[in-house]
Amino acid sequence: MADTFTLIASSTAGAGGVTAFDFTSIPSTYTDLVLKWSVRQDLSAVAASDFIYINGSQTSYIGRWIEASGAGSATSYGYSGNFTYANPEGNGANSTANAFSNAEIYIPSYAGSYYKSFASINAMENNAATAYVSLGANLWSNGSAINRVTISTSATSVTGGAQKFLQYSTAYLYGVSNA
Amino acid sequence: MPKLSRVEINCTTGKQTVIELSAEEIAQAESDRLKAEQDQADREAAAATKAATKAAIAERLGLTAEELATLLS
């Protein structure tokens, strides 16, 4: 049970949008990390994926998630490689106007020396049958302490791709302490 | 192509810096955009095919979509 839940840093995308929210120099003084973000991308699709990178790394990620929408039953997906599908179905430009997806990852013992596992949960907002919710289990097979977490629009670049998180997209990083 | 920028948030100092992507990053970004749009279209097409297949099976069995969903739940 958490003893304290502290906002470490937050950011809101301005008028030009951003390709990535890049939290750097994360202090090692907390027990766990919680990253929450609410975003909308300019990708020409109903849904758009967001990707998480840890410490700028593009290797050693693996995970599975289940997702469902109003259009059908749940489906399971897996991934392995150079990014994390932390928000596999966020809001794209063709979703309901002004609607943003909400996502969260919880990273326990982020400053420890074990491989880093983290849970992900997210919901897309769309006034149509195609509105996804998903739950994921993720692993970064690296024992380094986490000092950087990046939310990116690109599956191939930590700093983001041609897609942008639109204005008013937000990201919040919290530290959880157990004492 | 309009300028692309990322925001770096230093969690120790609290300073936020908007950093423009380099020319190389922008070139990669354009390639990423095309692939991302195609990947998303492929996933949506696969989901639509799956939904259509389910509907066809339900019709063949004489079930409504709701009845089939109940059986599968």
Contacts between the chains, C-beta under 8 A, distances in Angstrom:
chain1	res1	chain2	res2	distance
A	8	B	11	5.0
A	9	B	9	4.8
A	9	B	10	7.8
A	9	B	11	4.6
A	9	B	14	6.5
A	10	B	9	7.7
A	11	B	7	5.4
A	11	B	9	5.0
A	11	B	16	5.9
A	13	B	7	7.2
A	14	B	18	7.7
A	16	B	2	7.7
A	16	B	3	7.0
A	16	B	5	6.3
A	17	B	5	8.0
A	18	B	5	5.8
A	18	B	6	5.4
A	18	B	7	4.8
A	18	B	18	7.4
A	19	B	4	5.2
A	19	B	5	6.7
A	19	B	6	4.9
A	19	B	21	6.5
A	19	B	29	7.2
A	20	B	6	4.0
A	20	B	7	7.4
A	21	B	6	7.6
A	21	B	7	5.9
A	21	B	9	6.8
A	22	B	6	5.8
A	22	B	7	6.7
A	22	B	8	4.5
A	22	B	9	6.6
A	23	B	9	5.1
A	23	B	11	5.6
A	24	B	8	5.8
A	24	B	9	6.9
A	24	B	10	5.5
A	24	B	11	6.6
A	25	B	10	4.9
A	25	B	11	5.2
A	25	B	12	4.1
A	25	B	13	7.2
A	26	B	11	4.7
A	26	B	12	8.0
A	27	B	11	6.4
A	27	B	12	6.1
A	43	B	33	7.6
A	43	B	36	6.1
A	43	B	37	6.4
A	43	B	40	6.7
A	44	B	37	5.9
A	45	B	37	6.4
A	45	B	40	4.2
A	45	B	41	6.8
A	45	B	44	7.0
A	46	B	44	6.9
A	47	B	40	6.4
A	47	B	43	7.9
A	47	B	44	7.4
A	48	B	36	7.5
A	48	B	40	6.6
A	49	B	36	7.6
A	49	B	40	7.5
A	69	B	47	7.8
A	71	B	47	6.9
A	71	B	51	5.7
A	72	B	47	6.8
A	72	B	50	6.5
A	72	B	51	5.1
A	72	B	54	6.9
A	73	B	69	6.8
A	73	B	72	5.7
A	73	B	73	7.7
A	75	B	47	7.8
A	75	B	50	7.9
A	92	B	40	7.2
A	130	B	44	7.8
A	130	B	47	7.9
A	154	B	28	8.0
A	154	B	29	6.9
A	154	B	32	4.9
A	154	B	36	7.6
A	155	B	32	7.2
A	155	B	35	8.0
A	155	B	36	7.1
A	156	B	28	6.7
A	156	B	32	5.6
A	157	B	25	6.4
A	157	B	28	5.8
A	157	B	29	7.0
A	157	B	32	6.6
A	159	B	6	4.9
A	159	B	19	7.8
A	159	B	21	6.1
A	159	B	25	5.8
A	160	B	4	7.1
A	160	B	6	5.3
A	160	B	21	7.3
A	160	B	29	7.2
A	161	B	28	7.2
A	161	B	29	4.4
A	161	B	32	3.4
A	161	B	33	6.1
A	161	B	36	6.7
A	162	B	1	7.9
A	162	B	4	7.0
A	162	B	26	7.9
A	162	B	29	3.9
A	162	B	30	5.3
A	162	B	32	5.6
A	162	B	33	3.3
A	162	B	36	7.8
A	163	B	32	7.5
A	163	B	33	6.2
A	163	B	36	6.3
A	164	B	4	6.8
A	171	B	9	7.9
A	173	B	9	7.6
A	173	B	11	6.5
